[in-house]
Amino acid sequence: MNGQNRDNIKPGILVDIVLKQDQRSGKLTRGIVKDLLTKSSYHPHGIKVRLESGDVGRVQVIVQDD
């Protein structure tokens, strides 16, 4: 499942995000969603979230959907 729709993303789920500095390389960072930062219901590059680790990036893949 991709991370473009806000309805699919909730705090506590496991996701892969791309950090701002990793956008060119496409390197993914895995973590648990703490906060949703994008207010719109859809974003073509992925919904922006903050992970529990403090990393901020756009959701590319939803790994675990609770």
N, CA, C and O atoms as a GROMACS GRO file, in nm:
protein
  264
    1MET      N    1   0.085  -0.118   0.000
    1MET     CA    2   0.000   0.000   0.000
    1MET      C    3   0.089   0.124   0.000
    1MET      O    4   0.191   0.128   0.069
    2ASN      N    5   0.051   0.223  -0.076
    2ASN     CA    6   0.134   0.344  -0.080
    2ASN      C    7   0.087   0.447   0.023
    2ASN      O    8  -0.018   0.431   0.085
    3GLY      N    9   0.166   0.550   0.040
    3GLY     CA   10   0.140   0.648   0.144
    3GLY      C   11   0.086   0.781   0.095
    3GLY      O   12   0.113   0.885   0.155
    4GLN      N   13   0.010   0.778  -0.016
    4GLN     CA   14  -0.041   0.903  -0.072
    4GLN      C   15  -0.174   0.947  -0.012
    4GLN      O   16  -0.209   1.065  -0.020
    5ASN      N   17  -0.249   0.855   0.048
    5ASN     CA   18  -0.379   0.887   0.106
    5ASN      C   19  -0.370   0.893   0.258
    5ASN      O   20  -0.326   0.797   0.323
    6ARG      N   21  -0.411   1.005   0.312
    6ARG     CA   22  -0.401   1.028   0.457
    6ARG      C   23  -0.484   0.926   0.536
    6ARG      O   24  -0.447   0.888   0.647
    7ASP      N   25  -0.597   0.883   0.479
    7ASP     CA   26  -0.685   0.788   0.548
    7ASP      C   27  -0.617   0.655   0.578
    7ASP      O   28  -0.657   0.584   0.671
    8ASN      N   29  -0.513   0.620   0.500
    8ASN     CA   30  -0.444   0.491   0.520
    8ASN      C   31  -0.340   0.496   0.631
    8ASN      O   32  -0.288   0.392   0.672
    9ILE      N   33  -0.309   0.615   0.680
    9ILE     CA   34  -0.197   0.631   0.773
    9ILE      C   35  -0.248   0.675   0.909
    9ILE      O   36  -0.322   0.774   0.921
   10LYS      N   37  -0.209   0.601   1.013
   10LYS     CA   38  -0.251   0.633   1.148
   10LYS      C   39  -0.131   0.620   1.241
   10LYS      O   40  -0.041   0.540   1.215
   11PRO      N   41  -0.129   0.696   1.350
   11PRO     CA   42  -0.020   0.679   1.447
   11PRO      C   43  -0.012   0.535   1.494
   11PRO      O   44  -0.114   0.470   1.519
   12GLY      N   45   0.111   0.485   1.506
   12GLY     CA   46   0.133   0.349   1.554
   12GLY      C   47   0.159   0.246   1.446
   12GLY      O   48   0.197   0.133   1.478
   13ILE      N   49   0.139   0.281   1.318
   13ILE     CA   50   0.165   0.182   1.212
   13ILE      C   51   0.310   0.192   1.165
   13ILE      O   52   0.374   0.296   1.178
   14LEU      N   53   0.359   0.084   1.110
   14LEU     CA   54   0.496   0.074   1.060
   14LEU      C   55   0.500   0.116   0.914
   14LEU      O   56   0.424   0.064   0.832
   15VAL      N   57   0.589   0.211   0.882
   15VAL     CA   58   0.597   0.264   0.746
   15VAL      C   59   0.743   0.280   0.704
   15VAL      O   60   0.833   0.282   0.787
   16ASP      N   61   0.763   0.292   0.573
   16ASP     CA   62   0.892   0.332   0.517
   16ASP      C   63   0.874   0.473   0.463
   16ASP      O   64   0.783   0.500   0.385
   17ILE      N   65   0.962   0.565   0.506
   17ILE     CA   66   0.956   0.703   0.459
   17ILE      C   67   1.084   0.738   0.386
   17ILE      O   68   1.187   0.672   0.402
   18VAL      N   69   1.077   0.843   0.306
   18VAL     CA   70   1.197   0.899   0.244
   18VAL      C   71   1.221   1.034   0.312
   18VAL      O   72   1.134   1.120   0.312
   19LEU      N   73   1.340   1.050   0.368
   19LEU     CA   74   1.378   1.175   0.433
   19LEU      C   75   1.411   1.279   0.327
   19LEU      O   76   1.445   1.243   0.214
   20LYS      N   77   1.402   1.407   0.362
   20LYS     CA   78   1.430   1.515   0.267
   20LYS      C   79   1.568   1.497   0.203
   20LYS      O   80   1.582   1.510   0.082
   21GLN      N   81   1.669   1.467   0.285
   21GLN     CA   82   1.805   1.455   0.232
   21GLN      C   83   1.825   1.328   0.150
   21GLN      O   84   1.925   1.315   0.080
   22ASP      N   85   1.730   1.234   0.157
   22ASP     CA   86   1.741   1.108   0.082
   22ASP      C   87   1.652   1.105  -0.042
   22ASP      O   88   1.642   1.001  -0.107
   23GLN      N   89   1.586   1.218  -0.075
   23GLN     CA   90   1.492   1.216  -0.188
   23GLN      C   91   1.560   1.182  -0.320
   23GLN      O   92   1.502   1.111  -0.402
   24ARG      N   93   1.681   1.229  -0.341
   24ARG     CA   94   1.752   1.200  -0.467
   24ARG      C   95   1.789   1.052  -0.476
   24ARG      O   96   1.772   0.990  -0.582
   25SER      N   97   1.839   0.995  -0.368
   25SER     CA   98   1.882   0.855  -0.370
   25SER      C   99   1.764   0.758  -0.356
   25SER      O  100   1.771   0.644  -0.402
   26GLY      N  101   1.656   0.804  -0.293
   26GLY     CA  102   1.541   0.717  -0.272
   26GLY      C  103   1.556   0.624  -0.153
   26GLY      O  104   1.476   0.532  -0.136
   27LYS      N  105   1.659   0.646  -0.070
   27LYS     CA  106   1.682   0.562   0.047
   27LYS      C  107   1.565   0.573   0.144
   27LYS      O  108   1.520   0.683   0.176
   28LEU      N  109   1.516   0.457   0.190
   28LEU     CA  110   1.401   0.455   0.279
   28LEU      C  111   1.443   0.436   0.423
   28LEU      O  112   1.542   0.369   0.452
   29THR      N  113   1.366   0.495   0.513
   29THR     CA  114   1.387   0.482   0.657
   29THR      C  115   1.260   0.421   0.715
   29THR      O  116   1.150   0.472   0.691
   30ARG      N  117   1.273   0.313   0.792
   30ARG     CA  118   1.158   0.245   0.849
   30ARG      C  119   1.134   0.291   0.992
   30ARG      O  120   1.229   0.312   1.068
   31GLY      N  121   1.008   0.307   1.027
   31GLY     CA  122   0.976   0.346   1.164
   31GLY      C  123   0.827   0.347   1.189
   31GLY      O  124   0.746   0.318   1.100
   32ILE      N  125   0.792   0.381   1.312
   32ILE     CA  126   0.652   0.384   1.355
   32ILE      C  127   0.604   0.528   1.355
   32ILE      O  128   0.672   0.617   1.408
   33VAL      N  129   0.488   0.552   1.296
   33VAL     CA  130   0.432   0.687   1.285
   33VAL      C  131   0.395   0.740   1.423
   33VAL      O  132   0.327   0.673   1.501
   34LYS      N  133   0.441   0.862   1.451
   34LYS     CA  134   0.402   0.932   1.574
   34LYS      C  135   0.298   1.039   1.543
   34LYS      O  136   0.194   1.046   1.608
   35ASP      N  137   0.326   1.124   1.441
   35ASP     CA  138   0.235   1.233   1.405
   35ASP      C  139   0.220   1.241   1.254
   35ASP      O  140   0.314   1.212   1.180
   36LEU      N  141   0.101   1.280   1.208
   36LEU     CA  142   0.078   1.310   1.067
   36LEU      C  143   0.093   1.461   1.050
   36LEU      O  144   0.028   1.538   1.121
   37LEU      N  145   0.178   1.503   0.957
   37LEU     CA  146   0.207   1.645   0.940
   37LEU      C  147   0.135   1.706   0.820
   37LEU      O  148   0.114   1.827   0.816
   38THR      N  149   0.097   1.624   0.722
   38THR     CA  150   0.023   1.674   0.606
   38THR      C  151  -0.124   1.682   0.644
   38THR      O  152  -0.181   1.586   0.695
   39LYS      N  153  -0.185   1.798   0.618
   39LYS     CA  154  -0.326   1.817   0.654
   39LYS      C  155  -0.422   1.773   0.543
   39LYS      O  156  -0.535   1.735   0.571
   40SER      N  157  -0.376   1.777   0.417
   40SER     CA  158  -0.465   1.740   0.306
   40SER      C  159  -0.485   1.588   0.304
   40SER      O  160  -0.405   1.512   0.359
   41SER      N  161  -0.593   1.544   0.240
   41SER     CA  162  -0.627   1.402   0.239
   41SER      C  163  -0.542   1.322   0.140
   41SER      O  164  -0.538   1.200   0.146
   42TYR      N  165  -0.474   1.394   0.046
   42TYR     CA  166  -0.394   1.326  -0.056
   42TYR      C  167  -0.273   1.413  -0.088
   42TYR      O  168  -0.283   1.536  -0.095
   43HIS      N  169  -0.158   1.348  -0.108
   43HIS     CA  170  -0.039   1.418  -0.157
   43HIS      C  171   0.035   1.326  -0.253
   43HIS      O  172   0.064   1.212  -0.218
   44PRO      N  173   0.066   1.374  -0.375
   44PRO     CA  174   0.126   1.287  -0.476
   44PRO      C  175   0.263   1.231  -0.440
   44PRO      O  176   0.302   1.126  -0.492
   45HIS      N  177   0.336   1.298  -0.351
   45HIS     CA  178   0.469   1.249  -0.312
   45HIS      C  179   0.467   1.175  -0.179
   45HIS      O  180   0.572   1.132  -0.130
   46GLY      N  181   0.349   1.159  -0.121
   46GLY     CA  182   0.336   1.087   0.005
   46GLY      C  183   0.302   1.182   0.119
   46GLY      O  184   0.342   1.298   0.120
   47ILE      N  185   0.227   1.130   0.215
   47ILE     CA  186   0.188   1.208   0.332
   47ILE      C  187   0.310   1.226   0.422
   47ILE      O  188   0.383   1.131   0.450
   48LYS      N  189   0.332   1.350   0.467
   48LYS     CA  190   0.447   1.378   0.554
   48LYS      C  191   0.413   1.339   0.698
   48LYS      O  192   0.308   1.376   0.751
   49VAL      N  193   0.505   1.264   0.760
   49VAL     CA  194   0.485   1.218   0.897
   49VAL      C  195   0.611   1.238   0.980
   49VAL      O  196   0.721   1.254   0.926
   50ARG      N  197   0.593   1.235   1.112
   50ARG     CA  198   0.706   1.230   1.206
   50ARG      C  199   0.703   1.091   1.268
   50ARG      O  200   0.600   1.045   1.317
   51LEU      N  201   0.818   1.024   1.265
   51LEU     CA  202   0.829   0.892   1.326
   51LEU      C  203   0.857   0.907   1.475
   51LEU      O  204   0.893   1.015   1.522
   52GLU      N  205   0.843   0.797   1.549
   52GLU     CA  206   0.873   0.799   1.693
   52GLU      C  207   1.019   0.832   1.718
   52GLU      O  208   1.055   0.881   1.825
   53SER      N  209   1.105   0.804   1.619
   53SER     CA  210   1.248   0.834   1.631
   53SER      C  211   1.276   0.983   1.614
   53SER      O  212   1.386   1.030   1.644
   54GLY      N  213   1.174   1.059   1.567
   54GLY     CA  214   1.192   1.202   1.542
   54GLY      C  215   1.219   1.235   1.397
   54GLY      O  216   1.216   1.352   1.359
   55ASP      N  217   1.245   1.134   1.313
   55ASP     CA  218   1.268   1.158   1.171
   55ASP      C  219   1.139   1.205   1.104
   55ASP      O  220   1.030   1.158   1.137
   56VAL      N  221   1.152   1.299   1.009
   56VAL     CA  222   1.038   1.351   0.935
   56VAL      C  223   1.058   1.323   0.787
   56VAL      O  224   1.165   1.350   0.732
   57GLY      N  225   0.957   1.269   0.723
   57GLY     CA  226   0.966   1.241   0.581
   57GLY      C  227   0.830   1.203   0.525
   57GLY      O  228   0.730   1.205   0.596
   58ARG      N  229   0.830   1.169   0.396
   58ARG     CA  230   0.706   1.134   0.328
   58ARG      C  231   0.692   0.982   0.317
   58ARG      O  232   0.787   0.913   0.281
   59VAL      N  233   0.573   0.933   0.348
   59VAL     CA  234   0.546   0.788   0.346
   59VAL      C  235   0.551   0.736   0.203
   59VAL      O  236   0.482   0.787   0.115
   60GLN      N  237   0.633   0.635   0.182
   60GLN     CA  238   0.642   0.569   0.052
   60GLN      C  239   0.569   0.435   0.054
   60GLN      O  240   0.503   0.398  -0.043
   61VAL      N  241   0.583   0.361   0.165
   61VAL     CA  242   0.523   0.228   0.177
   61VAL      C  243   0.466   0.212   0.316
   61VAL      O  244   0.530   0.246   0.416
   62ILE      N  245   0.344   0.158   0.323
   62ILE     CA  246   0.287   0.120   0.452
   62ILE      C  247   0.318  -0.028   0.470
   62ILE      O  248   0.268  -0.113   0.397
   63VAL      N  249   0.403  -0.057   0.570
   63VAL     CA  250   0.450  -0.194   0.590
   63VAL      C  251   0.348  -0.275   0.668
   63VAL      O  252   0.320  -0.390   0.634
   64GLN      N  253   0.292  -0.214   0.771
   64GLN     CA  254   0.200  -0.284   0.860
   64GLN      C  255   0.076  -0.197   0.877
   64GLN      O  256   0.086  -0.081   0.917
   65ASP      N  257  -0.040  -0.253   0.848
   65ASP     CA  258  -0.165  -0.178   0.859
   65ASP      C  259  -0.248  -0.238   0.970
   65ASP      O  260  -0.305  -0.346   0.955
   66ASP      N  261  -0.256  -0.166   1.082
   66ASP     CA  262  -0.333  -0.219   1.198
   66ASP      C  263  -0.478  -0.177   1.189
   66ASP      O  264  -0.558  -0.211   1.277
   0.00000   0.00000   0.00000
